[in-house]
């Protein structure tokens, strides 16, 4: 919140993030586990009302720094707690609309996972009422900051023809999966990233390329391992990432610096 409140208004064309999923992961204890201070991490007992306030405070502050017509894209999923599946994404949309964000699109990120983790119950009890589908998807919700004039409620109204041409998208495969609101992208395995719940770099690259132009400023308010920042670096966007755990910050900076160094070699 301190960083968000210190940033200039109407600065960012795109915000992309994946917020903490209620109390599904205890990030501080995950860092302690990495450092060998604990054997395993435990969930925190965070009330849903407290969690809602945590999110709405930050996404309200985010609205001030996003340009009118700019986008706020959020990756989010239902969470399980005490044997119940909480409909977090569906509540989240309502919370965002109350803040003033305009709902634009609902995209389903389908994870290409081979194993059916919840099918055992039905295999043991092959009767109606025992079906629990495997969880292989998350949501990518697209919100927009309203503009004073409808013809400026977009990110292209003031772009030159040269700028548009320079940012022209490759549509050679567009009529396949990419043109639909179900995106099939492989999730990361635990060995591929220090963070316990990173979204794939491919997901970040797709969002950044579709909802911003080269040179635009992009922000991730829950930066984690820096996937959004790395995608922006690869695609020529300026970027700001906010993260409270130093271990994740160090890891993100190291990865982004490695990409910059590699790019300078060619």
C-alpha positions as CSV (number, residue, x, y, z in Angstrom):
1,X,0.0,0.0,0.0
2,X,2.9,2.4,0.8
3,X,4.3,1.8,-2.7
4,X,1.0,2.1,-4.5
5,X,0.1,5.4,-2.7
6,X,3.5,6.8,-3.6
7,X,3.1,6.1,-7.4
8,X,1.9,8.8,-9.8
9,X,-1.8,8.7,-10.9
10,X,-2.8,7.4,-14.3
11,X,0.7,5.9,-14.9
12,X,0.0,2.3,-15.9
13,X,-1.7,0.9,-19.0
14,X,-1.9,-2.6,-17.6
15,X,-1.9,-4.3,-14.2
16,X,-1.5,-8.0,-14.1
17,X,-1.3,-10.1,-10.9
18,X,-2.4,-13.2,-9.1
19,X,-3.3,-12.3,-5.5
20,X,-2.8,-14.6,-2.5
21,X,-5.6,-17.2,-2.5
22,X,-7.1,-16.4,0.9
23,X,-5.0,-18.6,3.3
24,X,-4.2,-21.4,0.8
25,X,-0.5,-20.7,1.2
26,X,1.5,-19.2,4.1
27,X,4.2,-17.4,2.2
28,X,6.3,-16.3,5.2
29,X,6.5,-19.9,6.4
30,X,7.2,-21.1,2.9
31,X,10.3,-18.9,3.0
32,X,11.2,-20.3,6.4
33,X,11.0,-23.8,4.9
34,X,13.3,-22.8,2.1
35,X,15.8,-21.5,4.6
36,X,15.5,-24.7,6.7
37,X,13.9,-23.0,9.7
38,X,10.8,-25.1,9.7
39,X,10.1,-28.6,8.2
40,X,6.8,-27.6,6.7
41,X,4.5,-24.6,6.5
42,X,0.9,-24.4,8.0
43,X,-2.1,-22.4,6.8
44,X,-3.0,-19.2,8.7
45,X,-6.5,-18.8,10.1
46,X,-7.5,-15.7,8.2
47,X,-11.2,-14.7,8.2
48,X,-12.9,-14.2,4.8
49,X,-13.9,-10.7,5.8
50,X,-10.4,-9.8,6.6
51,X,-9.2,-11.2,3.3
52,X,-11.8,-9.3,1.4
53,X,-10.7,-6.0,3.0
54,X,-7.1,-6.9,2.2
55,X,-7.9,-7.3,-1.5
56,X,-10.3,-4.4,-1.9
57,X,-8.0,-1.9,-0.2
58,X,-5.2,-2.8,-2.7
59,X,-7.3,-2.9,-5.8
60,X,-8.9,0.4,-4.9
61,X,-5.5,2.0,-4.5
62,X,-4.5,0.3,-7.8
63,X,-7.3,2.0,-9.7
64,X,-5.8,5.5,-9.0
65,X,-2.5,4.6,-10.8
66,X,-4.0,2.9,-13.9
67,X,-4.7,5.1,-16.9
68,X,-8.4,5.6,-17.8
69,X,-9.2,2.9,-20.3
70,X,-6.3,0.8,-19.0
71,X,-6.7,-2.8,-17.9
72,X,-6.5,-4.8,-14.7
73,X,-6.1,-8.5,-15.3
74,X,-6.3,-10.9,-12.4
75,X,-5.5,-14.6,-12.2
76,X,-7.6,-16.1,-9.4
77,X,-9.1,-19.5,-8.4
78,X,-11.5,-21.0,-5.9
79,X,-9.8,-22.3,-2.8
80,X,-10.5,-25.1,-0.4
81,X,-10.7,-24.6,3.3
82,X,-12.0,-26.9,6.1
83,X,-13.4,-29.3,3.5
84,X,-15.4,-26.6,1.6
85,X,-14.7,-25.1,-1.8
86,X,-14.9,-21.4,-1.6
87,X,-16.2,-19.5,-4.6
88,X,-13.6,-16.8,-4.4
89,X,-13.5,-15.7,-8.1
90,X,-17.2,-15.1,-8.2
91,X,-17.2,-13.1,-5.1
92,X,-14.1,-11.2,-6.3
93,X,-15.9,-9.9,-9.5
94,X,-18.5,-8.3,-7.4
95,X,-16.0,-6.8,-5.0
96,X,-14.1,-5.3,-8.0
97,X,-17.3,-3.8,-9.5
98,X,-18.1,-2.2,-6.2
99,X,-14.7,-0.5,-6.3
100,X,-15.5,0.9,-9.7
101,X,-13.7,-1.5,-12.1
102,X,-15.6,-2.4,-15.2
103,X,-15.8,-6.2,-15.9
104,X,-14.7,-7.0,-19.5
105,X,-13.8,-10.7,-20.0
106,X,-13.7,-14.0,-18.2
107,X,-10.9,-16.3,-19.5
108,X,-10.4,-19.8,-18.2
109,X,-6.8,-20.9,-17.9
110,X,-6.9,-24.7,-18.4
111,X,-3.9,-26.4,-17.0
112,X,-2.6,-29.3,-19.1
113,X,-2.3,-31.8,-16.2
114,X,-2.3,-35.5,-16.8
115,X,-3.2,-36.8,-13.4
116,X,-6.9,-36.8,-12.2
117,X,-6.3,-35.9,-8.5
118,X,-9.9,-36.2,-7.3
119,X,-11.1,-39.1,-9.4
120,X,-10.3,-41.7,-6.7
121,X,-13.6,-41.1,-4.8
122,X,-15.7,-41.9,-7.9
123,X,-13.5,-44.9,-8.7
124,X,-14.2,-46.3,-5.3
125,X,-17.9,-45.4,-5.3
126,X,-19.1,-45.4,-8.9
127,X,-22.5,-44.0,-8.2
128,X,-24.3,-40.6,-8.7
129,X,-23.4,-38.1,-6.1
130,X,-19.7,-39.2,-5.7
131,X,-18.4,-37.2,-8.6
132,X,-15.6,-34.6,-7.8
133,X,-14.0,-33.2,-11.0
134,X,-10.3,-32.7,-11.0
135,X,-9.2,-29.1,-10.6
136,X,-7.4,-28.2,-13.7
137,X,-8.4,-24.6,-14.3
138,X,-8.2,-21.1,-12.9
139,X,-9.8,-17.8,-14.0
140,X,-8.2,-14.8,-15.7
141,X,-10.6,-11.9,-15.2
142,X,-10.1,-8.8,-17.3
143,X,-11.3,-5.5,-15.8
144,X,-11.0,-1.9,-17.2
145,X,-10.8,1.5,-15.6
146,X,-13.6,3.6,-17.0
147,X,-12.7,6.7,-19.0
148,X,-14.5,10.1,-19.0
149,X,-15.3,9.7,-22.8
150,X,-16.5,6.4,-24.3
151,X,-14.3,6.8,-27.3
152,X,-11.2,6.9,-25.0
153,X,-12.2,3.8,-23.0
154,X,-9.5,1.8,-24.7
155,X,-5.6,1.7,-24.9
156,X,-5.3,2.6,-28.6
157,X,-7.2,5.9,-29.1
158,X,-4.1,8.0,-29.0
159,X,-1.6,5.6,-30.7
160,X,0.0,6.6,-34.0
161,X,-0.2,4.4,-37.1
162,X,3.5,3.7,-36.7
163,X,3.1,2.6,-33.1
164,X,0.2,0.3,-34.0
165,X,2.2,-1.2,-36.8
166,X,5.2,-1.7,-34.5
167,X,3.0,-3.6,-32.0
168,X,1.1,-5.7,-34.6
169,X,0.3,-9.1,-33.2
170,X,1.2,-12.3,-34.9
171,X,-2.2,-13.8,-35.8
172,X,-1.0,-16.8,-37.8
173,X,-2.4,-19.2,-35.2
174,X,-5.1,-16.9,-33.8
175,X,-8.1,-18.9,-34.9
176,X,-6.9,-21.8,-32.7
177,X,-7.0,-21.8,-29.0
178,X,-5.8,-18.2,-28.5
179,X,-9.0,-16.7,-30.1
180,X,-11.2,-18.4,-27.4
181,X,-11.6,-17.7,-23.8
182,X,-10.2,-21.1,-22.7
183,X,-6.4,-20.9,-22.8
184,X,-4.5,-24.2,-22.5
185,X,-1.1,-23.4,-20.8
186,X,1.1,-25.8,-18.9
187,X,1.5,-24.9,-15.2
188,X,5.0,-24.8,-13.7
189,X,6.3,-27.8,-11.6
190,X,7.7,-27.1,-8.1
191,X,11.2,-27.5,-9.4
192,X,10.9,-24.7,-12.0
193,X,10.4,-21.8,-9.7
194,X,11.3,-20.8,-6.1
195,X,7.8,-19.4,-5.5
196,X,5.1,-21.9,-4.3
197,X,2.4,-20.7,-6.7
198,X,3.8,-19.0,-9.8
199,X,1.7,-18.6,-12.9
200,X,3.5,-19.6,-16.1
201,X,5.6,-17.1,-18.0
202,X,3.6,-17.9,-21.1
203,X,0.4,-16.7,-19.4
204,X,2.1,-13.4,-18.4
205,X,3.5,-12.9,-21.9
206,X,0.1,-13.5,-23.5
207,X,-1.6,-10.9,-21.2
208,X,1.1,-8.3,-21.6
209,X,1.2,-8.6,-25.4
210,X,-2.6,-8.4,-25.7
211,X,-3.3,-5.6,-23.2
212,X,-0.3,-3.2,-23.6
213,X,2.0,-1.6,-26.2
214,X,5.8,-1.5,-26.2
215,X,7.1,1.1,-23.9
216,X,3.9,1.1,-21.8
217,X,4.2,0.8,-18.0
218,X,2.9,-2.4,-16.4
219,X,2.4,-3.1,-12.7
220,X,2.1,-6.3,-10.7
221,X,1.1,-5.6,-7.1
222,X,1.7,-9.2,-5.9
223,X,4.9,-9.7,-7.9
224,X,6.1,-13.0,-6.3
225,X,8.9,-14.5,-8.4
226,X,8.7,-11.7,-11.0
227,X,6.9,-13.5,-13.8
228,X,5.1,-10.3,-14.9
229,X,8.3,-8.3,-14.8
230,X,10.2,-10.9,-16.8
231,X,7.5,-11.0,-19.4
232,X,7.6,-7.2,-19.6
233,X,11.4,-7.2,-20.0
234,X,11.1,-9.7,-22.9
235,X,8.4,-7.8,-24.6
236,X,9.8,-4.2,-24.2
237,X,7.4,-2.9,-21.5
238,X,8.4,-0.8,-18.5
239,X,7.4,-2.5,-15.3
240,X,7.0,-2.2,-11.5
241,X,6.6,-5.1,-9.2
242,X,5.6,-4.9,-5.5
243,X,6.5,-7.8,-3.2
244,X,6.9,-7.8,0.6
245,X,9.2,-10.9,1.0
246,X,12.8,-10.1,0.3
247,X,13.6,-13.7,-0.7
248,X,11.1,-13.5,-3.6
249,X,12.3,-10.0,-4.5
250,X,16.0,-11.2,-4.7
251,X,14.9,-14.2,-6.9
252,X,12.8,-12.0,-9.2
253,X,15.6,-9.4,-9.7
254,X,18.2,-12.1,-10.3
255,X,16.1,-13.7,-13.1
256,X,15.3,-10.4,-14.7
257,X,19.0,-9.3,-14.6
258,X,20.0,-12.6,-16.1
259,X,17.6,-12.0,-19.0
260,X,19.0,-8.5,-19.5
261,X,22.6,-9.8,-19.5
262,X,21.7,-12.6,-21.9
263,X,20.0,-10.1,-24.3
264,X,23.0,-7.8,-24.3
265,X,25.2,-10.7,-25.5
266,X,23.3,-10.9,-28.8
